[in-house]
Amino acid sequence: MKLDWKEYLQKMVNVTMLENYGMTYDTKSQAPLYEIVFKTGKLIGEYEDGLLLEATREQQQIKIFIPHHSIKCVEIFNV
């Protein structure tokens, strides 16, 4: 199935990445922690090979390109 992403332009999305675990270290338990990796932002572009999000990080506007093959799941808000 192909999704028409144009229908969701300007909507907030939360993308869970296929490579969905990042590792950090918990100093309290002295053990590694695995965190789900996701990207959140406004969907501002859809292309043949991926999605373009816009987000604010550390008081700066950034753009995030996510290739389709890296997407595991997408939550779309305010549909």
Secondary structure, DSSP 8 states (H G I E B T S, - for coil): ----GGGGTTSEEEEEEEEEEEEEEETTTTEEEEEEEEEEEEEEEEETTEEEEEEEETTEEEEEEEEGGGEEEEEE---
